Amino acid sequence: MRAVRLRTEYLDRPLGLGIARPRFSWNCEGGLEQTAYRVQATRDGETVWDSGRVASNRMAHIAYDGAELTSRDRVEWSVELWDETDAAGEPSSTWFELGLLAPQDWTATWIAGDVALKKHARHPVDCFRTGFRTRGPVARARLYATACGVYDAHLNGRRVGEFRLAPGSTDYRKRLQYQTYDVTDLLAGEQGANRLEFRLADGWYRGSVGAYGITNLFGRQTKLLAQLEITYVDGRREVVNSDGSFAWSNDGPLRFADLEDGEIVDANLEPTYARRAHVVKPGIVPTASDNVEPREQEVFRSTLITTPSGARVLDFGQNIAGFVGFTVTAERGQQLKLRLGETLDEAGEFTQGNFQLEKPATEFGRATEMLLLTEKKSLIRGELQPTPKQEIDFTCADGENRYKTEFAVFGFRYALIETDVAFEASDFRAIAVYSDLDQTGEFECSNPAVNRFLENTRWSMKGNFLDVPTDCPTRERLGWTGDAQVFFDTAASLMDVAAFFRKWLRDLADNQAKSGKLSAVVPYSGLAMMYDTTGGSVGWADAAVLVPYRFWKRYGDEQLIREFYPMMRAYANFMIGRTGHKDRAAARANPYNRFVYEKGLHLGEWLEPAEFLDPVTARSQPSRPEEATAYLHYTMTHLAEIATALGETSDAARFTEYADGAKQAYAHLFLADGTIDTDRQAKLVRPLALGLVDGEVRERLERRLVQAVESRGHTIGTGFLSTPFVLPVLTEAGRADVAYRMLENTQAPSWLAEVEAGATTVWEHWEGTESLNHYSPGAVCQWLFDTVAGIRVDGAQHFTIAPVPGGSLTSASARYASPSGEVRSAWEFVDGELLVTVVVPSNTSADIRLPTGDVHAVGAGTFEYRLAANEALGMPERRIVETPGRTA
């Protein structure tokens, strides 16, 4: 038996790790059961930890328990396994390297451009440069860098690292990430001259952010911190620090660069570096992100469309978030302008109307924010401009011009091109940019439209997982908490999001106020009247509990829930502190008033189909006692389980009291007649999904939900909060047939209506009127994995495999690279029989629940079952043949 997929704190060979006592994980290959392991770690050839042989089948979260490690330490570690026959396998090895762990490790100084910063002004990209010589054979060289802004680095003309839009998105008031780069191979020879250059743009720090393009959110002055450490073979160490000796200018080709608005480029310019950088006040001490890097990913070529008006439009075939690039031959001074968008309008013309708003052309404050929020733009003085612009203005040099955006990222499939330069469609490319997450899950079935919807969901995830889980890559590009919490399990099925969400949970903890309240958008993005006001909304703020809980269940990481337990408890206390009716008369009349939750501004179901929609605006803020009381029960139930696991017994009792009380309060307010009589699906899904009903009341609501679904022709009627639950609830009610009809329905509103309309990502609104790249409604894809294919993670190194065939499907299969190894489940109807095939990975076990109700407890191996088709679908005449196998 051999260990494979070795990871250190969820990362593959992390460089610059910020965790001094990391944990190790692996999967097993080549045997049935791991009976023992031995981990050995060395530093500079010396053993710093040897676990010895440990009799255990554990293969996750094995904590380093050796000598103290310090900044810059590079540790090689290996793991040796023993199998079920007590035979030792070949050791597997990997490494990690620590970053700068202490504030005193930073000897560099913060520098900024020598430019006068004026109100209402936007500035070109800063360019910094320094030179130095290497003085002998180099053993290793590391560049540690960060910025207030976004930066890139070049050493001797070659780009440093693959990280895009560094240092990433955080609340720059609270936490700043730095990057560590191995630049050993980029240095000149033993006595060579070296040139280190940086470019610094506005980024999240002072560029346009949010729905209304607020600028200078964290400050007006961008700045850079860089520390290059060279270790020679003879042990000497040399440090090149950012300081006032760095040359600077802002007269290079990038005249403007904004994450949302785009770039203005003059290819005829080169930076002169004629002036010196300014040493400026230090920022906060940077810390390691301990996360995967945003990188350039898939590349798409275009076809050229001529619209009815004669406009030329490039179609890249896939809606993405990313860069655009081109190579054209031109004469000096020729212009090329690109505008990027997601769709064509009803007339076949390019449009940005589905995501653009308007904002003042100059900086604005709280009073103008209120006018924008209340749709009173006519009262705003001065010029208005569209936001985001998503455009490139490029002035060509003579000859070949090569260009790719570096400091702007767009949500787009189409590009409107205006130019007098001769070009071919093949001269242009679109490059997807997203966090470098390993793909963990694949699903395929006999319905191509379902397969396409799954891929649309994956593409919406890619388009919105750039260091932060955002809502859309166009209009807002914000980390809405509700979107993240409803999608977490689906995200984890599609990609390995452990490190990514751990980083975001730190953003969430950074954001929490002393009261326990959170903003609805994390990291902080300004516009407090919108994002902070809605921060206590149930379904959104509950991400503080529900995301850590689901992370714990998915990855088995108790340390994570311990780390974020103070945040969870503070949020629980915030909820408890606001219980009780708003109306005093209602409070006196309700025996369960103590457990009613409605105070504050709650977004509710959010984006149900138009006929059910309760708008939430600055003018209309309806009370939401139904949703809020339901989530009080749901969140307290989960938190009680977490508190029990952590040994917080008094907290667990208190949270259980409020969970039970909220359930009683909900029944008193909304189930007085023992049912809910409505065709509004969300009102029926919620009590069923959140555990608010039992027994006969539950059965009545299940029947009423089926009636509501059927009365709408099996179209979808839920919004953000209930869409992930509707198919699971129908299945648990014994009506998988109704769930399948809803899934496969192509009549709008439905998931497959979007596919029929040519969508390549998931729409925000069922009507497709605004953002066309919004992963939240794709959360239903979790049902494809855990119900259609039947793969569920069920405790440490154990699965429940319970496929549910149905609908028009004749086959379905899924694989999931779980934290414990890759599990597979597939079924297919062949010649009147249902063939079920399950692959259980090494060192795990599973309960295989067949559609007939039979349960088989198995260990690692490949297992096949043949069932009479009519029995598999609930008909009589059962016949089961089991063919077990073993993994190699």
N, C-alpha and C positions, 0 to 999 in steps of 0.2 A: 504494500500500500504506500502511496506517495501523496504528499500534500501539494495541492495546486491552488492557483488563484490566491497567493499570499498577499495579504493587505495589512498595512499599518494605519490604524485609525481610519479605516475605510478607504485608504488611498494606496495607490500603486507606486512604490518608491518615491515617497514625498520628499521634496527638496525644500528646506526651510520650514520644517514642522515646528509648531509652537507648543507642543505638548511634551513635557520633559519625561514623563513616564507613560509612554503610549501603550496601547493594547494591540495585540496581534490576532489575526483571523486567517483561516484557510478553509479550503474544501478538500475532500478526500477523493482519490481515484485509484482504482485497481484492486479493490477488495470490498467486503461487505460491511465490516464494522471496525472502527478504530477502537482499540482497547487501551492504548497508552500513547503518550506523546512526550517528546523531549525538545525543548527550545534552547538554543544556544545563541548568545550574542557576543560579538567581538567589536572592539574599538582599537584601531591601529594595530590589529593583530593580537591584541590582548583580550582574553575572555573577561567580559564584564557581567555576564549572567549565564548560568547553566541551571535550568530548572530541574535537571535530573529526569529520570523516567517518572512520569506522572500517570498513574492508572486512571484514565478518564477518557470518555468519548467526546469531550468538549473540543470545539474547534473555532470558537468565537470569543472575543473580548478577553483573551489571555493577557493579563497585565504584566508588563515588564517589571521585574522585581530584583534588579541588579544594582550595581554601583551607580552612584549619582552621575547623571549626564549633564553636560553643560553646553552652552551656546556653541554652535558650529560642529558639534560632534557628529561624525558619520559612523553609523552602527550597521554592521552586517549581521543579519540573523538568519538562522536556519531552523527547520523543524523536521524531526524524524518521527515516523509513525510506526506503530505495531498493529497488525491486523488481528482478525478473529482467531487465527491459528498461532498467535504470539510471534509471528515472523516480523522482523524489522525491515522496513523499506529503505530505499535510498533517500538521504536527506534532500530537501529543497531549500533554496536560500534566496534572499532578497536583501534590501537595505532601506534605510531612511537616514535623513540628515537633518539635524536640528538647525533652526534659524537663530536669530538674535533674540534671546529670551529676556534679557534685562535692559532697562532703559540706558544704563551706562555702556552697553555694547555699541550704542550709536555715537560715533564721533563726528559724523558729517553735520553740516549746518544747513538749515533751510535757505534756499535762494529763490529769488523771483526776478522777473524782468525789470529793466530800467525804463519804466513807462509811467506816465501820469495817468491815474485811473479816474475817469470822469463819469459822472452819472449819465445814464442813457446811452453810453458808448459801448460798442462791442469791439473786441480787439483781435488782431491777427494771432496766429500761433507763435508762442515763444520758442526760440531755438537756443540751446545752450551747448557749449563745446569746451573740452579740455584735452590736453595732450600729456603724455607721459611715456617713459621708456621702460621696457622690461630689462631686468638686470641679471639674467641667468636662466637656467632651465626652470620652467614653472611646473609645480606639482598639481596645483589647482587654483582656480580663480573664481570668486563669487561676486556677483553684483547684487546688492540689496538696495531696493529703490521703492519709492512711493511718491505720491503727489496729492495736493489739493487741486484737483483737475484730473484730466486723463493724459497719460504720457506714453511715449515709446522711446526706446533706446537703440542706438546703432554703435557698434564697436568696429572700427576699421572698415566702415561701409557696409557691414552686415547686420541685419536686424537681430536684436537680442531677444531670444525666447519666443514662445508662441502665444503668450497671454495677450488677448485683445481687450482694449478699453481698460487697461490697468489704471488705477488699482482696484476697480470694481466699485460697486454701489453699497454705501453704508450711510448711517447718520454721521456725517463728518464732525459733528459736535461731540460725539460720544466715542467713535471708534474708526480707526483708519487702518486699512490693510496694507501690508507691504508684500513685495514679491522677491523671491530669491531666484537668481539665474546662474547657471553654470556657464561661464564665459571662457573657460580654459582654452578651448579650441579656436576662439575668435582673436586671441592675442597674437601679436607679431612674434617674430623669432626671439631667440635668447637675448639679443641686444637690440630689439626692434623698437621703432617709434610707433606709438599707438594713438588713435584718435577716438575719443568717446563723445558721442553726441546724444542729446535729448531733444524731443519736441514735446511741448506742453500746451494742451488745449483746454477749453472750458469744462467739458464733461458734465457730470452731475453736480459739480461743486458750484459753478456759476453760470452754466448754460441753461437753456430752456428745459423746464421740467413740468410734468403734470398736464392736466387738461387745458390749462390756460397759459402754458409756456412761461411760468414765472422764472426770472433770471436772478442771479446773485443770491441764491437761496442760502448758501453757507458762508459767503464772503465775496468781496469784490476782487481780491488779489489771489490769483493762482500761485502755487509755489511747489518747489521740487526738493526732494531729499534723496541723495544717492551716495552709496558707499561701496566702492570696489576694493575687495581684499584679495591680494595676490600672495600665495604661499609658494615659496621656491623649494626646489628639491633639497636644498641644504638646510631647510628649516626656517630661513629668513621670511619675514612677513612684511608686506608693504601695503599701505592703504591710500587710495585715492578718494578723497572726500569732496562732495559738493561744497563750495565756499565762494568767497568773493573773487577768486582768481578765474572763475569760469567766464569764458567769453559769452556774450549774449547779443542777439538781435531779434527783431520780429518782422524782418523784411524778406522772409522766404516766400515760397510759392503759395503757402496756405494763408490766404488773406482773411479767412473766416472759417471757423469750424465749430459746429454745434451738433450735439447728439441727435436732436430732432429736426432742426431746420436744414442742416446739410453743410456743404462746403463751397467756398469760393476759392478758385485756384488760378494762379497765373504761372504757367509752366516756364515762362521766360525768366523767372526770378530765382536767385539763390541767396541763402542767408549770408550776410557779410560778417557777422560776428564782430561788429565794429566797436561794441561797448561791453561793459562788464555787468555781470549779474549783481543784484543787491542781496546782501545777507538780511534776512527778515526774521521777525519774531517766530519762535518755534511753534509748531502745531502740537497736537497731542502725540504721545509716544505711539508709533505704529505697532501693530501686532500682526502675527501670521493669520492668514485666512483659513488655513487647514481645510481647503476646499479644492475642488477641481477647477481648472482654468477655463474661462471663455476662449474659444479658439475658432478659427476659420474651419468650416466643415464642407458640406457638399457644394459643388459648383454646377450652375445651370447655364446653358446657352440659350439664345433667344431666337425667336422667329419675328419677322417684321409684318405688322398689320398696317394697312392704310384705312383709316376710319372714314365714315361717310362724308365728313367735312374735309377730308384730304390730309388730316394729321397723320404723322408717322409715329407708331407706337410699337415698342418692343414687348413681346410676351415671353416671359421666362418659364411659363408652364406650371409654376408652383408658387403659391403665396408663402413668403418666407420673411424672417427678420435677418437683415444682414447688410453686406456691402454691395456696391456695384463697381465694376471695373471695365476698362476698355483699352484697346490699343488702336490708334488711328494715325494716319499720315496726313499732315496738314501744313499749311503755311502759317508763318508767325502772325499772331493776332486774330486768327479765325476763332470763332466762338462755338462752343457746344454747351447746350443747356439740357439737363435732364430733370424731369419731375417724376416722382415715384408714387405709385398708388396701388391699391388692392384690386380694383375692379374697373369695368367699363360700365357706363350708364345704359339706360334702356335704349338709347339711340345708337349705342355702340361706340360712344366717345369716351376718351380718357376722363376720369374724374377723381378728385380727392374729397368730394363732398360728403362721403360717408364717414369721414373721421375729422375733418377740419372744423375748428371753431374760429372765432375772431378774438383778438386781444389788442390793447393799445400798442402802438409802435414804440412807445417809450416805457420806462419802468413805471410800475404802479403799486399802490398800497392797498390797505384794507378797505377803504371806501369803494374803490374801483372793483375790488374782488366781489364785494356785495352786489354791485350793479351787474357784474358778469353772471353771478350765481342766480340772480333774480331775473335774468334775461331783460335787463333794462339798458342795453347797449346804447340806445339813442341818447341817453343822458351823459354818456362818457365824452369828454372833450378831447379833441385831437384826432389824429389819424388812427384807424384800426388796420390790423394786418392779419392774414390767416396764420393759424398755428395748428399743428406743425407744418412747416413748408415742404419738407422732404424734397430738396432740390439740390442740384449740382450746377454751378456756373464755372465753366472751364475755358480759360484762354490758352490757345495752343501755342507751342513753340514751333519753329520750322523743322520739318521732318517727322520722325516717329514720336508720338506722344503716348506714354504708358501711364495709366492712372488707376488707382483703386482707393476708395474711401478708407480712411484710417480712424477718424475721430467722429464719424457720424454713422448711425445704424438706422436703417429704414425698415418699415413693414411694407412689402410690395410684392406684386407679381408683374406689374406693367410699368413701363417707363415711357413717358412722352418725350420725344427727342426733337429739339429745335436746333438746327445747325446748317451751315453752308459747307461743312466738311463732307467729302464723299466717304461713305461708310458702307459696310455690309453688316447684317444682323450678327454674323459670327464674330465681329470685332468686340462684342459686348458680352459680359458674363455677370451673373449674380452669384454671390457667395454667402451661404448661410453662416451665421455666427451665433453660437450658443455655448453654454457650459459643456465641457467635454465629458458627458455622462455616458457610461457604458450602457448599451442596450441590453435589457434583461429579459424582456418578454416579447413573444411573437404569437399571433393568433391568426388562424386562417380557417375559413369555412366554405361551404359550397355556394354561398350567396356572395357574389363579387361586390355588391354594393355595401354589405356589412364590412367586408375586408377594407374597402376604400375608406369607410368612415373611421375604422380603427387607425388607418394611416393618416387620415385628416387630423385625428386627435393627437397622434404622435407629432405631426408637423406643427400643430398649435402649441404643443408642449415645447418643441424645439424653439419656436418663435418667441416664446415667453420665459424661457429658463436661461437668462443671461445674468448670472450671479445672483439674481433675485427672481422669484416667481411672480411675474407681472400679469396684468389683466389683458393687455394688448400691446403690440409693438408700434402702434401709431399714435392715436389721440392722447392717451394717458401714460402708458408704459409705467404703471405703478404696482407696487406689491400689495394689492388688496388682500386682506387677511381672509375674507370669506372665500374667495376663489381658491386660495391655497389649501384651506382646510377641507373643502369638499372634494378636491382633486388628489389629495395626498396618496391614497391607496392606489388609484389608477396610475399616478405618476410612478409609484414604486414598482408596479407591475410592468411598466414600459421601460423604465431606465433605473439605474442604481442612483437613487437620490439621497443616500444617507448623509454624505458629507455636505451636499448642497443644502439640505433642509436643516442640518445642524447649524450651519452658518446663518441661515435665515432665522432660526430660533434665537440666536444671539442678537440679531437685529431686533427681534420682537422684545427681548428682555431689555435691550437698550432703550426702547421706545416707552416702556411702561412708566406711567406717572406714579407718584407716591400714593395716590388714591387706589391704585390697582388698575385703573383704566388704561386702555391702549388706543392708539389711533387706528382708524380703519385701513390706513395705508402705512406699510412698513417696508423699507426705511422711511424716515421723515421726508416729506416732499412739499412742505409748506401748505398753503391754502387751508389754514386751520379751521376756518368756518365750514369747510366741507368735510375734511378728513378727520379732524379731531372731534367735531360735533357728532359724527356717526361712529366714533371709536368704540362706544359701549354697546353697539348693536349686537344682539344675539345672532349667532351664525357667523359673525365676523370676529368679534372679540374672543369668542369661544375657541378660536384657533390656538390661544394660549394654553388650552388644556387638550383639545382634540388632536392637534398635530403631535405633541409629545406622546400622547397615549397611543396613537396609531403607529408612531415610530417605534415605540417600545414593543408593541405587539408584532410588528413586522420584523424588526431587527434584533429583538431580545436584549435591548440595551438598557439595563437598569441604571447605569451611570448617567445616562442622558436624562431620565426622569428625575433623578436625584439633583442633577445640575439645575434643572429648570423648575424644580418644585417650589422655590420661593416665588417665582413668577406666577405659577398656577394658583398657589394659595392666596396671593395678593389679589388676583382676579376674582377668586371665589369670594373673598371678603368684600370686594367691590360690589358683586352681585347681591350678596346677602344684605349689605348696607342699603340697598335700594328696593328691597321688597315691600310689598303692600300696595294697595290701590292708590291711585292719584286722588280719587274722589273720596272725601271723608265719609260720606254717607254710604258709599259702596263698601268702604273698609269696615264700618260698623256692622253692616249687614252680612258680611261674609265670614263664616267661622274659620276659614282657611286663609284669611287675609295675610297672615304672616308669611305665607308661601306663594302669594301671587306676585308676579313680576311683570311690570309694565313701564316703570319710570325710565325716563331717558328717551332718546331718539333711536328707533329701531327701523332698519331698512326692510324688514319683513321678508317675504318669499323672494322678491326681486326678479323682475323680468319674466313673469308668467306671460303666456300669450295675451295679446292686447285686450281681449274681451274680459279678462280677469284682473288686469293690472290695477294695482293701487299705487298711483304715482307718489313718489317721495321727492319733494322739491323744497326750496327755501320757503315757499308759501304754504305747502301742504305737507304736514307731518303727522299722519294718522297714528293713533295709539295702536300698539301691537301686543295686547295681553296674551293672545293665543300663542303666537310664536314665542314670545319671551318666556312665558311660564313653562312651555314645553321644553325650551332649551335650558331653563334652570334645572329641571329634572334630569335631562340628558347629560348635561355637563357635570352636575354634582354626582351623578351615578358613576361616571368615569373617574372623577377625581377621588371618590371614596375608594375605588379599587386601587388607584395609584397610592393613596395614603396608606392603605392596608399593606401593600407590597413593601413600602418604605418603613413600616413600623410606626407610622404616625397615627396611633390608635385614637387619640382624642379628636384629631382632625377628621379621621375616617368616620367617627360617630356623628360628628356635626354635619359633615357633607351628606351622610346617609339620611339624617333627619330632614335636611332640606330637599333631598331627592324624593323621599317618600311624601313629604308635605306638598311639594309642587305637583306630584301626581294626583294627590287628593284635590288640590285646588283646581287643577285642570279639569278633573271630572266634574267638580261642582259647577264650574263656569260653563263648560262646553259640552258636557255629556249628561246633562240633567235628564234627558229623555232616553238615555242609553244608546244614543247613536248621533250621527251628524248627517243631516239630510241635505246634500249639496252635490252639484256636479263639478265643483271646484276641486280638482284632484289633490292639490297640495294640502287642503284642509283634511283630507282623508288619509293621505300618505303619512303626514307628520305624526299623528298619535300612534299609528301602527309602527312606523320606523323607529321612533324614539322611545318605545317601551312604555307608553302611557295607558295602554288598555290590555285587558286580559279576558279570557273566557268568552262568554256569549257576546259581550260588547265588542270584543275584537272580531269575532266572526261576523257580526252585523256590519261593522265598518269594512271588512274585507269584501263582503257581498256588495256593499254600496259603492266601493271603489271600482269593482268590476263593472257595475252598472254605469258609473260615471265615464269610465274609459270607453265602454261600448257605445254609449250615447253620443260620443264625439267621434265615432268611426275609428277608434283606436289611435287617434292622434294624441300628441303629447299636450298636457295642460299644466305642467309644473314649471317652476322657476328654478333659480340657482340652488336653493336649499333642499328641495325635494326631488329634483331630477335624478340625483345619484341613487335614491331609494326606491323609485317607483317600480322598476322591474324586480328588484329583490323582494319587495313587499308582495307583489302579485305572485311570485314564485312560492314564497313561504305560505301564502294562502291556498296553495294547491292549484293555482291558475297560471302555470307556466305557459299554457296555450295562449292566454290573453297577453302575457308579457312578450311572447314571440311575435304576435300580431302587431303589437305596438312597436317593437324594434324594427320589424321588416316593412312597416307601413311607409309608403312613398308619398302619401298625401300630406301636405303641409297643414299644421306645423308638425314636423317629425325630423328625426335625425337623417333618414335617408332621402327626404325631400331636398335637403341641402346637397346631397351627393348627386341626385337627379338634376339639380340646377348647375352642376359643374364645379361645386366647391372643392377646394384642395386643402382647406382648413376648416375649423369649426367656427360657426357664427356666434356672436354675442347674443343677438336677438333672434328668436325663432323666425322672424320676418326678414332677417338679413338686411336690416336698414342701416346699421352702424358698423362697428368693428366686425371684420370678417375673419379675425384670427384670435379666438378667445377659447381657451381650453375647457372652461368650467362645464358647459353642457356635455362635453365628452367624457365626464366622470362615469357615465353609464358603461363605458368600456370595461370597467372592473367586473361587471356582470358577465361579460364574455369570458373572462379568465376564471372567475370563481364559481360560475354557475353553468354556462354552456360547456366549457371544458372541465369545470369542476375542481380547479386547483386552489386550495386554500392552505396558507401557512397556519399551522395549528399547534403552537408551542415550539419549544426548542427542538430542532431537528426532527420535526414530525409534521406530516401533512394529512389533511383529509381530502381525498379525491372523490368527488361526487358529481359526475357529469349529468346534465339534464338535457337530453335530446328533445327537439321540438321544432315547431314552425315548419317552414319549407326546407329546412336544412337536411341534407343527406349525409353530411360529414362535418366534423369540426376537429381542430387540433390546436394545442397550445404548448408552448414551452416557457418555463420561467426559471431564470438563473437566480434562484433564491439565495439568501445568505448561507444556506447549508448545502448548496449545490443545485444542479439543473434538474428540475422535475418536468416530466412530460405527460400529457394526457391527450388521447385522441379517440374518436369514435367514428364509425362509418356503417351505414346500412348497406349490406351486400347480400343479394340473393335471399331476401327474407330473414336475414339475421342482422343483429347489431354486434359489430366487432368493437370491443373496447380494449385499448392498449394503454398501459400505464408504465412509465419508467420512473423508478424511485432511486434517487442518487445514493452513492456510498455513504455509510455511516448515518443513515436516517431511516425512518420508518413511516408507514402510512396506514390509514384506514381507508380502504377502497369501498365506497358505497355505490353499488350498482343501481340502475334505475328500477330494478325489481325489488329493492329493499334489502338485498343480501349485503352483508358487510364482511370484508376480508381484511384481517390485520396482517400486514406483510412488512418485511424488511427491505433492504436494498435489492433491486433487481428489475427485470422486465416482466410484466404480467399481461396476459391476454385472456379475455373473456368473450365467449360467444353466447349471445342470448337470442331467443326467438324474437323477431322484431315486434310482434304484437304484444308480447310480454313486456318488452322494454318500454313500450308506450302505454302500459297500464292495462293490457288485454290479458286474457287467460292463456293457458298452454305454455307454461314456463319450461325452459330448458337452459341450463347453464353449463358451459364447459370452461374450466379454468386451465390455462397453460402458463404456469409460472416459469420465469427464467432468472438468471443471475447476471449481475454486471461483471464485466471482465476486470 
